[in-house]
Amino acid sequence: MWVHGDIAPFTNYPLRPIVGNIGTAPFLTMTDFITGIARAAEGSLRALGIDPSLRLWGNTAGEYAFALVVFFLALAALKLVQVVVLAQLNRLAQKTKTDLDDTFIKMVRSFNPPFYTFLAFWVALQQLSFEGFALKLVNAILIIWVVYQSVIALGIFIQDVIFKKFAARADATTQSALRVLANLAKGALWGLGIIILLSNLGVDVTGLLAGVGIGGIAVAFAVQGILSDLFSSFSIYFDKPYKVGDFIAVGEVLGTVEHIGVKSTRLRALSGEQVVLSNQKMTSADVRNYADMKERRVVFSFGILYETPPEKVAWVAQEVRRIIEGIEGARFDRAHFKAFGDSSLDFEVVYYVCSGDYTRYMDIQQEINLALFRALAREGIGFAYPTRTVYLKKESGTA
């Protein structure tokens, strides 16, 4: 501490000269600058009729005046740094096509004026002698504020880089996954910030981390079903076995995907009701996705009567081929007299519908059925149906 008439302590600050001697001409050094500030502060007090050696709360009036000057200088310097950095980043942003520089501009701007004001106040406070609760309180507020601003700035980086940059080219499902990941990353960042804050406030975080680890294991066991669904949702998001709008079949459930959440997937069934299935079940079950179906393979069978002549049996397969090849949107594969059934001559037909639309498939199948029914009716060929012939034998000598 210095008293009235004693400027020497200000020259003992552990600061290196910012300018030295060039040749024999002396230049201003940091110690000269600080000494000049101290003398100016002392002169201002004398001009106001205040004795610089007057003591209050362990510090002289001259020291308070010096700290006040340091506060304004620090505030101006911090503001100047922000303006210069923003100007350079803005200039760089105009020359580049990437959005990364815009992200850094937002990060710098997130450090608001009250933060710079308090930081300048803390720098000025270092020029005074304060001990006890007041100093600890100011230091604690600074640590809390620094951690808070750092987490906010890093959160902006995570939001812009992880979510906006990658999600801009992604579909709705991937955007949901990236949004969840961004929120988890922000949560982890806040947790890390709290640990750093407590550590700087003198709290022993070793035991705290051990307790959090043990508690985390217990919580994981308690909510393992939820966690299983959560990780399953990430598997769905990134593996993309289906997406919103797809028509899928899971076991006996058929429906259109309406929503893929963190815990469950919701389907709109054909009958109209909403079916909610857990993501864990969705990743472990066999899922049939009809959304990417380019064509549908159709197999159907029919039988004709045993009384049909052989030449007409041979004609039936050729007629089926002619009917299918004459329908737009259908591609014939094969038609065979497959087997001798219990009460019919069985045919098997395979063709392809050149569309994944179920309604289109049913329209084509109906057209085939009607054409086949008319053709067989014209030729007098009947469709078989289950019949049984019973032969009765009369025994001789019976009444």
JOPE-V729435 format. One line per field, one symbol per residue. ss: DSSP state (2 for helix, 1 for strand, 0 for the rest). psi: psi as a letter, one per 40 degrees, with the letter a starting at -180 (. if undefined). burial: b if it has 9 or more other C-alpha atoms within 8 Angstrom, else e. A space follows every 50 residues. Layout:
BEGIN
ss=???
psi=???
burial=???
END
This chain:
BEGIN
ss=00000002222200000000010010000222222222222222222000 00001100112222222222222222222222222222222222200002 22222222200022222222222220000000222222222222222222 22222222222222222000022222222222222222222222222222 00002222222222222222220222222222222222200000001111 00111111110001111110000111112222220011100000011111 11110000022222222222222220000111111111110000111111 1110000222222222222222222222000010000000000000000
psi=iiihehedddeeifhihehahhbehiihiddddddddddddddddddefh hdehihfeiiddddddddddddddddddddddddddddddddddeieied ddddddddeegidddddddddddddeeihhiadddddddddddddddddd ddddddddddddcdddedeiaddddddddddddddddddddddddddddd eehhedddddddddddddddddfddddddddddddddddfdiiheihihh behhihhdhhaddihhihidedihhhhidddddeihhhhedehdihhhhi iiiiidehidddddddddddddddeehheihidihihdihideihhihhh ihhfiehdddddddddddddddddddddefhihiihihhhhhhhhiei.
burial=ebbeeebebbbeeeeeeeebeeeeeeebbbbbbbbebbbebbeebbeeeb bbbbeeeebbbbbbbbbbbbbbebbeebbeebeeebeebbebbeeeeeee bbbbbbbbebbeeebbbbbbbbbbeebbeeeeeebbebbbebbbbebbbe bbbbbbbbbbbbbbbbbeebeebbbbbbbeebeebbeebbeebbbbbbbe eeeebeeeeeeeeeeeeeebeeeeeebbbbebbbbbbeeeeebbebbbbb eeebbbbbebeebbbbbbbeeeeeeebbbbebbeeebebbeebebbeeee eebbbeebeeeebbebbbbbbebbbeeeebbbeebebeeeeebbbbbbbb bbbbbbeeebbeebeeebeebbeebbbeeebbebeeeeeeeeeeeeeee
END
